[in-house]
Amino acid sequence: MNTEDTLTYWTACMKAADLTDKTIRERLIFIRQLARGVDDLYTVTRRELIMWTAEQNWSNSTRVHRRSGLHTFFAWMQDEQLRLDNPAYRLPRVATRKREPNPFTIDEINQLLQGGIYFRTRVMVALHYYLGLRVSEIAAVNGATDIDWAARTLSTIGKGRKPATLPVPAAVWPLFLKMPRDGYWFPNRTANKLFAAGEGHIMGNSVSGLIGEACKRAGIKHRPHDLRASLATEMHDAGVSDFVVQRGMRHSNMDTTTLYLKLRPEGIRHGFEALPALALPDRSGRKRAQPLAA
């Protein structure tokens, strides 16, 4: 069985496991990248995998993800008796570095919106910030199937194929009224991995690219995804309960939400100032020991 036959079979196994198309596509891209960088997927050794991964210019989070991906693929090969061993077993553990949340400030978002970006890009920014949609969810918005125009809600499919229906804030509803009530809001003019030209919607990376380029032109040093951090941070600073913030972000647990929520110094100061006051004496009240008589 050659590499393409192996990947065709692996694709079938992933589809049988009901993995999402996005997950399957990303895994295949990664393993094909690996296949181009090593001699043979059937004979590559642990040492060769270590040398190959060390050469890649990956971020810390990507390195963590790729290490897991290598183990998953070679464990599958071993289970299918395509290899006797798993060369990815016990690859060096990646020292994870927690990335501090980096939300846009409101001034930066306004600067971005007023920086000459086109109307549909402004809508993308609004969907990112006001509803916390991810770029892949923004790309797929359909006026006919996703928007309840009477109830003012937007339905989407999030990570893990989790459906969600989100209330549309009043501040952004006027933008919705200017968007099509039928069809995709962001149709693809050129062919992509999902649709032929003009037959579907753009990809999430196109949304990220458009907002990212707008940020560069405006001199704003943020990733588009940081708009989700702005949503979490601004809701928290406005006194919204952490539970509501978590639900608004559509996170399964609060630990994930804290990766987006930035506690600003003034918020921490407010917390310190809320502590009950203590009676701090000016002196200890202890008597000094008398010197011993000669």
Secondary structure, DSSP 8 states (H G I E B T S, - for coil): --HHHHHHHHHHHHHHTT--HHHHHHHHHHHHHHHHHSS-TTT--HHHHHHHHHHS---HHHHHHHHHHHHHHHHHHHHTTS-SS-TTTT---------------HHHHHHHHTSS--HHHHHHHHHHHHS---HHHHHT-BTTTTEETTTTEEEEE-GGG-EEEEE--TTTHHHHHTS-SSSBSSB-SS--SS--TTSSB--HHHHHHHHHHHHHHHT----TTHHHHHHHHHHHHTT--HHHHHHHHT-SSHHHHHTT----HHHHHHHHHTS------SS-----------
